[in-house]
Amino acid sequence: MIRLLFACLALGSTGLVAEEVKPATVISAAEAAQQVGQEVTVKGRVEGQRTSKSGHTYINFGGKYPNHVFSCFLSAKNFSEPVPSFAGKEIEVTGVITMYESKPQMEINSLSQIRVLEESPTETPTPKPSEPAS
């Protein structure tokens, strides 16, 4: 009985090797074309964002469409709610780089793939003139 227990433990433990999780490499939007097929994190400021009539959302880095250097595609089928605006914000997006119409892109299937690093710069409120002393 003890031998059977030992044999079961020995056989069962051979397949339980923990897989090392490596963090994705962080690159700029300009470097995305060199990482096609790789899972990476792209860091940059969103220069344009639009949602098409079909509900797909496009987020552009390194220029506004069609002069962008990298984009993210968010399919309407994956988002039941409207995608929040990231325009002007510094963000990181993580996923696999592919090419679309000769430009690198990443398909975003979940908002968990997007991390906001910095909100868009806010304007300094204009001070109100002080009221005259009475």
C-alpha positions in Angstrom: 0.0 0.0 0.0 2.8 2.4 0.9 4.6 1.5 -2.4 1.4 2.3 -4.3 1.0 5.7 -2.6 4.7 6.5 -3.3 4.4 5.5 -6.9 1.3 7.7 -7.4 3.0 10.7 -5.8 6.2 10.2 -7.9 4.2 9.9 -11.1 1.9 12.7 -10.3 4.6 15.2 -9.4 6.6 14.8 -12.7 4.1 16.9 -14.7 3.8 19.7 -12.1 6.6 22.0 -13.2 5.7 25.6 -12.8 6.0 27.6 -16.0 8.0 30.8 -15.6 5.9 33.9 -16.6 8.0 36.5 -18.4 6.8 40.1 -18.5 6.2 41.4 -22.0 9.0 43.6 -23.5 8.1 47.3 -23.4 8.6 49.2 -26.7 7.6 52.4 -28.3 5.0 52.7 -31.1 7.8 53.4 -33.6 9.5 50.1 -32.7 6.3 48.0 -33.2 7.1 47.0 -36.8 10.2 45.2 -35.7 8.3 43.0 -33.3 5.6 41.5 -35.6 4.5 38.1 -34.2 5.8 38.9 -30.7 3.8 39.6 -27.6 5.0 43.0 -26.3 3.8 46.0 -24.4 3.7 49.2 -26.5 3.9 52.5 -24.5 2.9 55.8 -25.9 0.5 58.7 -26.1 -2.7 58.2 -28.0 -2.9 60.7 -30.8 -6.3 59.7 -32.2 -9.2 57.4 -31.4 -12.4 56.8 -33.3 -15.3 54.3 -33.3 -16.7 53.3 -36.7 -20.4 52.9 -37.5 -20.0 49.2 -37.0 -18.8 49.8 -33.5 -15.1 48.9 -34.0 -12.7 51.2 -32.2 -9.3 52.3 -33.5 -6.6 53.8 -31.3 -3.7 55.5 -33.0 -0.1 56.2 -31.8 2.6 58.3 -33.4 0.2 60.5 -35.4 -3.5 60.6 -36.4 -4.9 58.3 -39.0 -3.7 57.8 -41.7 -0.3 59.1 -40.6 0.0 56.9 -37.5 2.9 54.5 -36.9 1.0 52.0 -34.8 -2.7 51.3 -34.0 -4.9 49.1 -31.8 -8.0 47.5 -33.1 -10.9 46.8 -30.7 -13.6 44.7 -32.3 -17.2 45.5 -31.4 -17.9 41.8 -30.8 -15.6 41.9 -27.7 -17.1 45.0 -26.1 -20.7 45.3 -25.0 -20.2 48.8 -23.7 -18.6 51.7 -25.5 -14.8 51.8 -25.2 -13.7 54.7 -23.0 -11.7 57.5 -24.6 -7.9 57.3 -24.3 -7.2 60.3 -26.6 -4.3 62.4 -25.3 -3.4 59.8 -22.6 -0.1 58.0 -22.1 -1.0 54.3 -22.1 0.5 50.8 -22.4 -1.1 48.1 -24.5 -0.1 44.5 -24.3 -0.6 41.9 -27.0 0.7 40.4 -30.2 1.9 42.7 -33.0 0.5 42.0 -36.5 0.6 44.0 -39.7 -2.5 45.6 -41.3 -2.2 47.6 -44.5 1.6 47.8 -44.1 1.4 49.2 -40.6 1.8 47.4 -37.2 -1.3 46.9 -35.1 -2.5 45.0 -32.1 -5.9 43.5 -31.5 -7.3 44.4 -28.1 -9.8 41.8 -26.8 -10.2 43.2 -23.3 -9.7 46.5 -21.5 -7.3 44.6 -19.2 -4.8 44.8 -22.0 -4.8 48.6 -21.7 -3.2 50.5 -18.8 -3.4 54.2 -18.4 -0.1 55.7 -17.3 -0.9 59.4 -17.4 -4.1 61.2 -18.0 -4.1 63.9 -20.7 -2.5 67.2 -19.5 -5.1 69.3 -18.0 -5.4 73.0 -18.7 -4.6 75.3 -15.8 -7.8 77.0 -14.8 -7.8 80.7 -15.5 -7.9 82.6 -12.2 -11.1 84.7 -11.7 -10.4 88.4 -11.3 -10.8 89.4 -7.7 -13.8 91.5 -6.8 -13.1 95.1 -6.1 -12.8 96.0 -2.4 -15.8 97.8 -1.0 
